[in-house]
Amino acid sequence: MGAPYDEGGGAVYIYLGSRDGFKSQAVQIIRGSEVSLPKKIPSLKTFGYSLSGSLDVDQNGYPDLLVGSYESDVAVLLRGRPIIDIVTSVKGRLRDIDPNETYCDEMPNIKMVCFSFEACFKLNSTSLAHGVVKLTYKIEAETFTGDRKYYRVKFHSTQDTDRPNIVEKDIVIKGHDHLQKDYCSRELVFLKDNSDIKSPIKFKLTYALVQQQPQLSDEGEKIPDINRFPILNQVEARKIFEARFVFFEDFDIPSIHNYTNKTEPPRKPDIDFNFNKTKPYPDIPEIPQPEAPLWAIVLATVLGVLLLLVLSAILWKLGFFEREKYGHLAGVEEEKDQDQAYN
């Protein structure tokens, strides 16, 4: 999908299909400012204005994409290259984390909440041109989302660095026989701030190949063999997972940890979940209502009587009572006239 007026001189968003249609999140975003250009072209504008695909220009078995940049009067060829399948997974203690724990099973001398997990991956060797693969492995806690400027956890392996919420290391795999094995990296995490335990702690796991990138060839030169520069499957190479806290709403959390043997992990207390005894709302004391003083009652009564007298006087002035009287007399006179007529 082309977005020629996007930031960075325009962009091309690449989406993958599935049984249910296109996936809503782009697996790759190529911006015009990131494209390597010859010296005579300073920058690209409206990159992604036109697209032409389903072509294999270099005949390497992968479809290529031709992208037009209207205002720059340039067409950019984006060549497809081999994809290395990678299967990633995360396993470990990531649920029901007690935020008030003061005992770490893995490091008993540390009085902090801790939990651990393993990030694992496995490669498919069918797309590899050689038997040596170097990967960079990175896990970032919370700050990658953009809506958080601080982090609540730190990794044990990087706690003394400037970025204790990020772990980054290189992994080298040698030989085709080792490519399809599971490789796991274990991480121990400490909770340094438990002020917010309702929202989960989010982590972003990223794997990337460490290799030289193909150089841009000059005009008239042969283009490099891009098959020597594969990329990882971006769907599996990036994974977001989270760790959740346990909520103790019906009992006192500190009382759980009143155990005597500090060298052993605490046992869960025997808790009587008798919901018949549990009140849905706390007892609210009745607020006494102040009584009205006697003078206020007398004053209200007098004012009511005066208001009734004034209303009666107004009705009398308007002739309300006179019309009723005259109507009665008129009926009597009419009866007298009828009697005289019969007589």
C-alpha positions as CSV (number, residue, x, y, z in Angstrom):
1,M,0.0,0.0,0.0
2,G,1.5,3.3,-1.1
3,A,1.3,6.4,1.2
4,P,3.1,9.1,-0.9
5,Y,2.3,12.0,1.5
6,D,3.4,10.1,4.6
7,E,6.3,11.4,6.7
8,G,9.8,10.7,5.5
9,G,9.1,11.6,1.9
10,G,6.3,9.0,1.5
11,A,6.1,5.3,2.5
12,V,5.1,1.8,1.3
13,Y,3.3,-0.4,3.8
14,I,3.5,-4.1,3.2
15,Y,0.7,-6.3,4.6
16,L,0.4,-10.1,4.6
17,G,-2.7,-12.1,3.7
18,S,-4.4,-14.9,5.7
19,R,-7.5,-17.0,5.6
20,D,-9.4,-14.2,7.1
21,G,-8.1,-11.5,4.7
22,F,-5.4,-9.0,5.2
23,K,-3.8,-8.6,8.6
24,S,-4.4,-5.2,10.1
25,Q,-0.8,-4.6,11.1
26,A,1.9,-4.0,8.5
27,V,4.8,-6.4,8.6
28,Q,7.2,-3.9,7.0
29,I,7.2,-0.1,6.4
30,I,9.6,1.2,3.8
31,R,10.0,5.0,3.9
32,G,11.5,7.1,1.2
33,S,14.0,8.6,3.6
34,E,15.4,5.1,4.3
35,V,16.0,4.1,0.6
36,S,19.6,4.2,-0.6
37,L,20.0,6.6,-3.5
38,P,22.7,7.7,-5.9
39,K,24.5,10.9,-5.2
40,K,22.6,12.8,-7.9
41,I,19.3,12.2,-6.2
42,P,19.3,14.0,-2.8
43,S,16.0,12.7,-1.5
44,L,12.7,11.2,-2.5
45,K,9.3,13.0,-2.5
46,T,5.9,11.3,-2.8
47,F,7.5,7.9,-2.6
48,G,4.7,5.3,-3.0
49,Y,2.7,7.4,-5.5
50,S,2.5,4.4,-7.9
51,L,3.2,0.7,-7.4
52,S,3.9,-2.1,-9.8
53,G,4.3,-5.7,-8.5
54,S,4.2,-9.4,-9.5
55,L,7.5,-9.0,-11.4
56,D,10.7,-10.9,-10.9
57,V,13.2,-8.5,-12.5
58,D,16.4,-10.2,-11.2
59,Q,15.0,-13.7,-11.8
60,N,15.9,-15.0,-8.3
61,G,12.5,-16.6,-7.7
62,Y,11.1,-13.8,-5.6
63,P,8.7,-11.1,-6.7
64,D,10.0,-7.6,-6.9
65,L,8.2,-4.2,-6.4
66,L,8.6,-1.1,-8.5
67,V,7.7,2.1,-6.6
68,G,7.2,5.5,-8.3
69,S,8.1,8.8,-6.7
70,Y,6.2,11.4,-8.7
71,E,7.7,14.7,-7.5
72,S,11.2,13.3,-7.7
73,D,10.7,11.8,-11.2
74,V,12.2,8.5,-9.9
75,A,11.2,4.9,-9.9
76,V,12.7,2.7,-7.2
77,L,13.1,-1.1,-7.6
78,L,12.7,-3.0,-4.3
79,R,13.9,-6.6,-4.9
80,G,12.6,-9.6,-3.0
81,R,15.1,-11.8,-1.2
82,P,15.1,-15.2,0.6
83,I,13.2,-15.4,3.9
84,I,14.5,-17.5,6.7
85,D,11.7,-19.0,8.7
86,I,12.0,-18.6,12.4
87,V,9.7,-19.9,15.1
88,T,9.8,-18.0,18.4
89,S,8.2,-18.6,21.8
90,V,8.2,-17.3,25.3
91,K,7.6,-19.5,28.3
92,G,8.0,-19.0,32.0
93,R,6.3,-17.4,35.1
94,L,4.4,-14.6,33.5
95,R,1.1,-14.7,35.4
96,D,0.0,-14.3,39.0
97,I,3.0,-12.3,40.0
98,D,2.7,-11.1,43.7
99,P,3.6,-7.4,43.7
100,N,4.2,-7.4,47.5
101,E,6.6,-10.3,47.6
102,T,9.9,-9.7,49.3
103,Y,11.5,-13.0,48.4
104,C,13.2,-14.0,45.2
105,D,13.4,-17.7,44.6
106,E,16.3,-17.5,42.2
107,M,18.3,-15.0,44.3
108,P,17.3,-15.4,48.0
109,N,19.7,-12.5,49.0
110,I,17.7,-10.0,46.9
111,K,14.7,-8.6,48.7
112,M,12.7,-7.7,45.6
113,V,9.9,-9.1,43.6
114,C,11.3,-11.2,40.7
115,F,10.1,-13.5,37.9
116,S,11.8,-15.2,35.0
117,F,11.1,-16.4,31.5
118,E,12.8,-18.0,28.5
119,A,12.8,-16.6,25.0
120,C,13.4,-19.4,22.5
121,F,13.7,-19.6,18.7
122,K,14.3,-22.2,16.0
123,L,15.5,-21.6,12.4
124,N,14.7,-23.3,9.1
125,S,17.9,-24.0,7.3
126,T,16.5,-24.5,3.8
127,S,16.9,-20.9,2.9
128,L,20.4,-20.5,4.2
129,A,23.3,-20.1,1.8
130,H,25.9,-21.0,4.4
131,G,26.1,-22.8,7.8
132,V,27.0,-19.8,10.0
133,V,24.2,-17.5,11.2
134,K,24.6,-14.6,13.6
135,L,21.5,-13.2,15.2
136,T,20.9,-10.2,17.5
137,Y,18.5,-10.8,20.3
138,K,16.7,-7.9,22.0
139,I,14.0,-7.6,24.7
140,E,12.7,-4.2,25.7
141,A,10.3,-3.7,28.6
142,E,7.5,-1.1,28.4
143,T,9.2,1.9,26.8
144,F,8.8,0.6,23.3
145,T,5.1,1.3,23.3
146,G,5.6,5.1,23.2
147,D,2.9,5.9,25.8
148,R,5.3,5.1,28.7
149,K,8.3,7.2,29.5
150,Y,9.3,5.1,32.5
151,Y,9.7,1.4,33.2
152,R,8.7,-0.6,36.2
153,V,11.1,-3.5,35.8
154,K,14.8,-4.1,35.2
155,F,16.7,-7.1,34.0
156,H,19.3,-8.8,36.2
157,S,21.8,-9.0,33.3
158,T,21.6,-5.2,32.6
159,Q,20.6,-3.7,35.9
160,D,23.9,-1.8,36.2
161,T,23.7,-0.2,32.7
162,D,22.1,3.0,31.5
163,R,19.2,1.0,30.1
164,P,18.3,-1.7,32.6
165,N,15.0,-2.4,31.0
166,I,16.6,-3.6,27.7
167,V,18.6,-6.8,27.1
168,E,20.5,-7.1,23.8
169,K,23.0,-9.8,22.9
170,D,24.4,-11.6,19.8
171,I,23.9,-15.3,19.2
172,V,26.1,-17.3,16.7
173,I,25.0,-20.6,15.3
174,K,27.5,-22.7,13.3
175,G,26.8,-25.7,11.2
176,H,23.6,-26.8,9.4
177,D,23.0,-29.5,12.0
178,H,22.5,-26.9,14.7
179,L,20.1,-24.7,12.8
180,Q,16.9,-26.5,13.5
181,K,17.5,-26.9,17.3
182,D,15.8,-24.8,19.9
183,Y,17.9,-22.0,21.3
184,C,16.7,-20.3,24.5
185,S,17.8,-17.3,26.5
186,R,16.7,-17.1,30.1
187,E,16.1,-13.7,31.7
188,L,15.6,-12.8,35.4
189,V,13.4,-9.7,35.9
190,F,13.1,-7.5,39.0
191,L,10.2,-5.3,39.9
192,K,11.4,-1.9,41.0
193,D,8.1,-0.1,41.1
194,N,4.8,-1.7,42.2
195,S,2.7,1.5,42.3
196,D,0.8,0.3,39.2
197,I,-0.2,-3.3,39.3
198,K,-3.4,-3.2,37.3
199,S,-1.8,-2.8,34.0
200,P,0.4,-5.6,32.7
201,I,4.1,-5.2,32.0
202,K,4.6,-5.5,28.2
203,F,7.8,-6.8,26.6
204,K,8.9,-6.7,23.0
205,L,11.1,-9.5,21.7
206,T,13.0,-8.9,18.5
207,Y,15.4,-11.2,16.5
208,A,17.4,-9.8,13.5
209,L,20.2,-11.2,11.3
210,V,23.6,-9.6,11.7
211,Q,25.1,-9.4,8.2
212,Q,26.4,-6.9,5.7
213,Q,23.8,-5.2,3.6
214,P,24.0,-5.2,-0.2
215,Q,25.7,-2.1,-1.6
216,L,24.0,0.1,-4.1
217,S,25.6,-0.4,-7.5
218,D,26.5,2.5,-9.8
219,E,24.8,3.1,-13.1
220,G,25.8,0.5,-15.6
221,E,27.2,-1.9,-13.0
222,K,25.9,-5.4,-12.3
223,I,23.5,-5.5,-9.4
224,P,24.7,-7.7,-6.5
225,D,23.3,-11.1,-5.8
226,I,20.7,-10.5,-3.2
227,N,20.2,-14.2,-2.4
228,R,23.3,-13.9,-0.2
229,F,21.5,-11.4,2.0
230,P,18.4,-13.2,3.4
231,I,16.0,-11.7,6.0
232,L,14.1,-13.3,8.9
233,N,10.3,-13.9,8.7
234,Q,9.1,-10.6,10.3
235,V,5.9,-12.1,11.6
236,E,7.7,-14.5,14.0
237,A,10.9,-12.4,14.5
238,R,8.9,-9.8,16.5
239,K,6.8,-10.8,19.4
240,I,5.0,-8.8,22.1
241,F,4.1,-10.5,25.4
242,E,3.2,-9.4,28.9
243,A,3.5,-10.3,32.5
244,R,0.4,-9.9,34.8
245,F,0.1,-9.4,38.5
246,V,-2.2,-11.3,40.9
247,F,-4.9,-9.3,42.6
248,F,-5.8,-9.9,46.3
249,E,-8.9,-7.9,46.9
250,D,-10.6,-9.9,49.7
251,F,-7.8,-10.3,52.1
252,D,-4.7,-8.5,53.5
253,I,-1.7,-9.1,51.3
254,P,1.1,-8.5,53.9
255,S,-0.4,-11.1,56.2
256,I,0.3,-13.8,53.7
257,H,4.1,-13.4,54.1
258,N,4.3,-13.7,57.8
259,Y,6.3,-16.8,57.7
260,T,9.3,-17.6,59.9
261,N,11.7,-19.4,57.6
262,K,13.0,-16.8,55.2
263,T,15.1,-19.3,53.2
264,E,12.0,-21.0,51.9
265,P,9.4,-19.5,49.6
266,P,6.2,-18.6,51.4
267,R,3.2,-20.9,51.5
268,K,-0.2,-19.8,50.5
269,P,-2.4,-19.2,53.5
270,D,-5.6,-21.0,54.2
271,I,-8.3,-18.5,53.2
272,D,-11.9,-19.0,54.0
273,F,-13.8,-17.8,50.9
274,N,-17.2,-17.8,52.6
275,F,-19.2,-15.6,50.4
276,N,-22.3,-15.8,52.6
277,K,-20.4,-13.8,55.2
278,T,-19.0,-11.4,52.8
279,K,-20.9,-8.1,52.4
280,P,-20.9,-6.6,49.0
281,Y,-20.5,-3.1,50.4
282,P,-18.9,-1.8,53.6
283,D,-21.1,-0.8,56.5
284,I,-22.0,2.9,56.1
285,P,-22.8,4.6,59.4
286,E,-26.1,6.4,59.5
287,I,-25.8,10.2,59.5
288,P,-28.2,11.8,62.1
289,Q,-30.6,14.3,60.5
290,P,-30.8,17.6,62.4
291,E,-34.2,18.5,63.9
292,A,-36.0,21.7,62.9
293,P,-36.3,24.3,65.8
294,L,-39.7,25.2,67.2
295,W,-39.5,28.8,66.0
296,A,-39.1,27.7,62.4
297,I,-42.2,25.4,62.7
298,V,-44.3,28.3,64.1
299,L,-43.1,30.7,61.5
300,A,-43.9,28.3,58.7
301,T,-47.4,27.8,60.0
302,V,-48.1,31.6,60.3
303,L,-46.8,32.2,56.8
304,G,-49.0,29.4,55.5
305,V,-52.1,30.9,57.1
306,L,-51.3,34.4,55.8
307,L,-50.8,33.0,52.3
308,L,-54.2,31.3,52.4
309,L,-55.9,34.6,53.6
310,V,-54.3,36.6,50.8
311,L,-55.3,34.1,48.2
312,S,-58.9,34.1,49.5
313,A,-59.0,37.9,49.4
314,I,-57.7,38.0,45.8
315,L,-60.4,35.5,44.7
316,W,-63.1,37.6,46.5
317,K,-61.9,40.8,44.8
318,L,-62.1,39.0,41.4
319,G,-65.7,38.2,42.1
320,F,-65.3,34.4,42.3
321,F,-67.7,34.0,45.2
322,E,-70.1,36.7,43.8
323,R,-70.6,34.8,40.5
324,E,-71.5,31.7,42.4
325,K,-74.0,33.6,44.5
326,Y,-75.7,35.4,41.6
327,G,-75.9,32.1,39.7
328,H,-77.9,30.6,42.6
329,L,-80.3,33.6,42.8
330,A,-80.8,33.6,39.1
331,G,-81.9,30.0,39.3
332,V,-84.4,30.9,42.1
333,E,-85.9,33.8,40.1
334,E,-86.3,31.5,37.1
335,E,-88.2,28.9,39.2
336,K,-90.5,31.7,40.4
337,D,-91.3,32.9,36.9
338,Q,-92.1,29.3,35.8
339,D,-94.6,29.0,38.8
340,Q,-96.3,32.2,37.9
341,A,-96.6,31.1,34.3
342,Y,-98.4,27.8,35.3
343,N,-100.7,29.8,37.6
